[in-house]
Amino acid sequence: MTTSQQEISDEIAKIQAGTPVGAPLLDFPPYRSTLLRHPTKEPRHADPEGAELFAPVFGHSDVAAIEADLTVQRGGEPIGERIRVHGRVLDGDGRPVRRQLVEIWQANAAGRYSHQGDQHPAPLDPNFTGVGRCLTDDAGWYSFTSIKPGPYPWRNHHNAWRPAHIHFSLFGTDFTQRLITQMYFPGDQLLALDPIAQSITDPAALSRLVASYDHSLSEHEWLLGYRWDIVLTGSHATYLEPSDD
């Protein structure tokens, strides 16, 4: 892990200068683990109906409204900047995707996940799990109340830091239709240094992963609001992480 941030940034710039604008690159050397993790073989065909026999089924009774508020799921107030993330899930024609299961997970305000695999020296928040879920309504709207996550170090290279982000998972009508992406925050200077984000070589596609501050969603003396819509298909689709199949 002796590679510097400047070397990583130079690699990113060189690849982006020589790559036509388009889909993200599955093999993106500045993002070191893609060399081991990206698919190298043709996808294997599977029986989706067989998989669904072992998949969970979600409905109104299974997802409680309180699960969308990550600030009230433990015994006390979590530490950090309280935020609301609000938006719509749409198809490529602008139609709402109704009753879509949306799940999120994120680091706490100090940039640490409530997970045994995260052991970097930042404090855990005993009142913040960092996970939540909800169902979109009939107009495709979702809404989460949470704490703004902090950036955190990772081991891609020396002095590597991930920009603040929230992971989103969306399910279709069955468990085999899971899509995963990340939402970033406006004005984050780490975004340009991040090889995960910069593996998206189309600037317009990357910009669609950045939420916008929406003052109408903010509440007096309580929280700040961000708007982020998710488009599942079409020319303005939100970038979704490729499957590992």
C-alpha positions as CSV (number, residue, x, y, z in Angstrom):
1,M,0.0,0.0,0.0
2,T,2.8,2.4,-0.9
3,T,0.9,4.0,-3.8
4,S,0.2,7.7,-3.2
5,Q,-3.0,9.6,-3.8
6,Q,-1.3,11.5,-6.6
7,E,-0.3,8.3,-8.4
8,I,-3.8,7.1,-8.1
9,S,-5.2,10.4,-9.4
10,D,-2.7,10.3,-12.3
11,E,-3.9,6.7,-13.2
12,I,-7.5,7.9,-13.1
13,A,-6.8,10.8,-15.4
14,K,-4.8,8.7,-17.9
15,I,-7.6,6.1,-18.1
16,Q,-10.4,8.6,-18.4
17,A,-8.5,10.5,-21.1
18,G,-8.2,7.4,-23.2
19,T,-11.6,5.9,-22.6
20,P,-14.7,6.8,-24.6
21,V,-17.5,8.1,-22.4
22,G,-19.8,5.2,-21.6
23,A,-20.4,2.4,-19.1
24,P,-18.1,2.1,-16.1
25,L,-15.1,-0.1,-16.5
26,L,-15.3,-3.4,-14.5
27,D,-11.5,-3.7,-14.5
28,F,-10.4,-0.3,-13.2
29,P,-6.8,-0.6,-11.9
30,P,-6.9,2.6,-9.7
31,Y,-9.6,0.8,-7.8
32,R,-7.2,-2.0,-6.8
33,S,-9.6,-4.8,-5.8
34,T,-11.4,-4.7,-9.2
35,L,-8.4,-6.8,-10.4
36,L,-9.6,-9.6,-8.2
37,R,-13.4,-9.0,-8.0
38,H,-14.6,-8.1,-11.5
39,P,-16.3,-10.9,-13.5
40,T,-13.9,-12.8,-15.8
41,K,-16.2,-15.5,-17.1
42,E,-19.6,-15.6,-18.9
43,P,-22.6,-15.4,-16.5
44,R,-24.1,-18.8,-15.5
45,H,-27.7,-19.3,-16.3
46,A,-29.9,-20.0,-13.3
47,D,-33.5,-20.8,-12.8
48,P,-35.1,-17.7,-11.3
49,E,-38.2,-19.5,-10.2
50,G,-36.1,-22.0,-8.2
51,A,-34.2,-19.1,-6.5
52,E,-37.5,-17.5,-5.6
53,L,-38.5,-20.5,-3.6
54,F,-35.8,-19.6,-1.0
55,A,-36.2,-15.8,-1.2
56,P,-38.0,-13.6,1.3
57,V,-41.4,-12.0,0.4
58,F,-41.9,-8.4,1.5
59,G,-45.2,-6.7,2.1
60,H,-46.8,-3.9,4.0
61,S,-46.9,-5.9,7.3
62,D,-43.2,-6.7,7.0
63,V,-41.8,-3.2,6.8
64,A,-42.6,-0.9,9.6
65,A,-42.7,2.9,9.1
66,I,-40.2,3.4,12.0
67,E,-37.5,1.5,10.0
68,A,-37.1,4.5,7.7
69,D,-35.9,6.7,10.6
70,L,-32.4,5.6,11.5
71,T,-32.2,8.2,14.4
72,V,-34.8,6.4,16.6
73,Q,-33.9,2.8,16.3
74,R,-31.8,2.6,19.5
75,G,-32.0,3.8,23.1
76,G,-30.9,7.4,22.6
77,E,-30.0,10.2,20.2
78,P,-27.3,9.4,17.7
79,I,-24.4,11.8,17.3
80,G,-24.1,13.9,14.1
81,E,-25.9,16.1,11.6
82,R,-29.5,14.9,11.2
83,I,-30.6,14.7,7.5
84,R,-33.5,13.6,5.4
85,V,-33.0,11.9,2.1
86,H,-36.1,12.0,-0.1
87,G,-36.8,11.1,-3.7
88,R,-38.7,9.0,-6.2
89,V,-38.0,5.7,-7.8
90,L,-38.9,5.9,-11.5
91,D,-38.7,3.9,-14.7
92,G,-37.1,5.2,-17.9
93,D,-40.4,6.7,-19.0
94,G,-40.8,8.7,-15.8
95,R,-43.5,6.4,-14.3
96,P,-43.3,5.7,-10.5
97,V,-42.1,2.4,-9.3
98,R,-44.7,1.6,-6.6
99,R,-44.2,-0.5,-3.5
100,Q,-40.5,-0.9,-4.2
101,L,-38.4,-2.1,-1.2
102,V,-35.6,0.4,-0.6
103,E,-32.9,-0.5,1.9
104,I,-29.9,1.7,2.9
105,W,-26.8,1.2,5.0
106,Q,-24.1,3.7,5.9
107,A,-21.3,4.7,8.2
108,N,-21.9,6.9,11.3
109,A,-21.0,10.5,11.6
110,A,-17.4,9.5,12.4
111,G,-17.1,7.4,9.3
112,R,-17.4,4.0,10.9
113,Y,-19.8,1.2,10.2
114,S,-21.5,-0.8,12.9
115,H,-19.8,-4.0,11.6
116,Q,-17.1,-6.2,13.0
117,G,-15.2,-5.9,9.7
118,D,-14.7,-2.1,10.3
119,Q,-11.9,-1.7,12.9
120,H,-10.4,1.7,12.0
121,P,-9.9,4.0,15.0
122,A,-13.1,6.0,14.8
123,P,-15.8,5.8,17.5
124,L,-18.8,3.6,17.2
125,D,-22.1,5.2,18.0
126,P,-24.1,3.0,20.4
127,N,-27.4,4.7,19.2
128,F,-26.9,4.3,15.5
129,T,-27.0,1.0,13.5
130,G,-26.7,2.7,10.1
131,V,-29.4,0.5,8.4
132,G,-32.9,1.3,7.4
133,R,-35.6,0.4,4.9
134,C,-39.0,1.5,3.5
135,L,-41.5,0.9,0.7
136,T,-42.1,3.5,-2.0
137,D,-45.6,4.9,-2.1
138,D,-48.1,4.9,-5.0
139,A,-46.2,7.9,-6.5
140,G,-42.8,6.2,-6.1
141,W,-41.6,8.3,-3.2
142,Y,-39.3,7.1,-0.5
143,S,-37.9,9.0,2.5
144,F,-35.3,8.3,5.1
145,T,-34.3,10.3,8.2
146,S,-30.7,9.6,9.2
147,I,-27.3,11.1,10.2
148,K,-24.9,12.4,7.6
149,P,-22.2,9.8,7.2
150,G,-18.6,10.8,7.6
151,P,-15.7,9.9,5.2
152,Y,-13.6,7.0,6.1
153,P,-10.1,5.6,5.3
154,W,-9.8,2.4,3.2
155,R,-6.8,0.4,2.1
156,N,-6.8,1.0,-1.7
157,H,-3.6,3.2,-1.4
158,H,-1.8,5.4,1.1
159,N,-4.0,8.1,2.6
160,A,-7.1,6.8,0.7
161,W,-10.4,8.2,1.9
162,R,-13.9,7.4,0.7
163,P,-16.3,10.3,0.2
164,A,-19.4,10.4,2.4
165,H,-22.0,8.1,0.9
166,I,-25.1,6.1,1.5
167,H,-25.6,2.6,0.0
168,F,-28.9,1.9,-1.6
169,S,-30.4,-1.4,-2.4
170,L,-33.6,-1.8,-4.4
171,F,-35.7,-4.9,-4.8
172,G,-38.1,-5.6,-7.7
173,T,-41.0,-8.0,-7.5
174,D,-38.7,-10.8,-6.3
175,F,-35.4,-11.4,-4.5
176,T,-33.5,-12.0,-7.7
177,Q,-34.1,-8.5,-8.9
178,R,-31.8,-6.7,-6.5
179,L,-30.0,-3.5,-7.6
180,I,-27.3,-1.7,-5.6
181,T,-25.9,1.8,-5.9
182,Q,-24.4,4.6,-3.8
183,M,-25.6,8.2,-3.2
184,Y,-23.0,11.0,-2.6
185,F,-23.3,14.5,-1.2
186,P,-22.9,17.7,-3.1
187,G,-19.6,19.6,-2.8
188,D,-17.6,16.7,-1.5
189,Q,-13.9,17.3,-2.5
190,L,-13.1,13.6,-2.0
191,L,-15.3,12.5,-4.9
192,A,-12.7,13.5,-7.5
193,L,-10.0,11.5,-5.6
194,D,-12.1,8.4,-5.2
195,P,-11.3,5.5,-7.7
196,I,-14.6,3.8,-7.1
197,A,-16.6,6.9,-8.1
198,Q,-14.2,7.8,-10.9
199,S,-14.5,4.4,-12.4
200,I,-17.7,5.8,-13.9
201,T,-16.2,7.5,-16.9
202,D,-19.3,9.4,-18.0
203,P,-19.4,12.6,-16.0
204,A,-23.2,12.9,-16.5
205,A,-23.7,9.4,-15.1
206,L,-21.5,10.2,-12.1
207,S,-23.4,13.4,-11.4
208,R,-26.6,11.5,-11.2
209,L,-25.2,9.7,-8.1
210,V,-24.9,13.1,-6.3
211,A,-27.9,14.3,-4.3
212,S,-28.9,17.9,-4.3
213,Y,-29.5,20.0,-1.2
214,D,-33.3,20.8,-1.0
215,H,-34.1,23.5,1.5
216,S,-37.8,22.7,1.3
217,L,-37.0,19.3,2.8
218,S,-35.1,20.8,5.7
219,E,-36.9,21.4,9.1
220,H,-36.4,24.3,11.4
221,E,-33.9,23.5,14.1
222,W,-34.1,19.8,13.3
223,L,-32.6,18.5,10.0
224,L,-31.2,19.3,6.5
225,G,-32.8,17.8,3.4
226,Y,-31.4,16.2,0.3
227,R,-33.3,15.1,-2.8
228,W,-32.2,12.1,-4.8
229,D,-34.2,10.4,-7.4
230,I,-33.4,6.9,-8.7
231,V,-34.1,6.1,-12.4
232,L,-34.0,2.4,-13.1
233,T,-33.8,2.3,-16.9
234,G,-33.3,4.5,-20.0
235,S,-30.7,7.1,-21.0
236,H,-30.9,8.9,-17.7
237,A,-30.7,5.8,-15.5
238,T,-29.0,5.9,-12.2
239,Y,-25.7,4.0,-12.3
240,L,-26.2,0.6,-10.5
241,E,-23.4,-1.6,-9.5
242,P,-22.8,-4.6,-11.8
243,S,-23.7,-8.0,-10.7
244,D,-21.0,-10.4,-9.5
245,D,-22.4,-13.2,-11.6
